[in-house]
């Protein structure tokens, strides 16, 4: 391994961000979104963070996180726990892309137990992605959910 590659690997490890192996890198924006959710579901926070750009902006239920580090330190543990304790079904998904940008919008139903409460949530998700040398990464997430009874 070249000195440069060893140095880059050391920096990535020091930052605590493990990028997915090239063989595992999702090939489409929709695959990237699914891989992000899968990482949350299995509790692999490092992998989930690797799908986010450092300057990602995340809007969730009216709250904002303005970077990967911000969301990782404030929300990641809860997101992992929520994903593990619930089942999320994608009802509809649309995606579009040009050379280096893409959007993926989904409507979902999430069911399960969280914090001792039974949940059924209708959700919407918008993700904007950018393609870089390491593949598609998430630049923006907007999550919103409500109980079907609130309609």
Steps between C-alpha positions, in 0.01 A plus 500: 500500500641838407587753766219726373236226527619405849479865600148537361388180672641625830318833463170326425540271800586797719186677384296191581350477153526167325420530132331198343736272310505561125342161435216588738443858382143547378481569128188719494359778717208275603744225596692753710182601684418133566855428620478797739175364647643148521801631694263669747290182528798281592640764737809578290530869572842533338366363172192723520718808552720399206203551266463863616707786364680696774283807429169310484193690618230289665148624570295274725161588645589871505852455643823562309846344513755687287777243462579131516679552830204695643247231405737221599554638849138601566276260307684188380454287812125566504474441123676164537276398790184614319592311182578182695170509693272579207425371152506749214324424171547712192163551334621714214836625380601731219851594400663720241857595430733686274874451484590588859176579685193296578185502707314208649154549651319230692175450685512244777312331780694425818358272769629364826571576864722790602546640849225268624243629252345329202558709188348516157644790299439615146824656383649703222868518422691715255870442445728703277824328402826604335735274312868528583809289452373261769151461349163642600480676838203661672511881503156570648225305677150620582297261715143553609256256659160497663249255636237398242241612758630858465378528140 
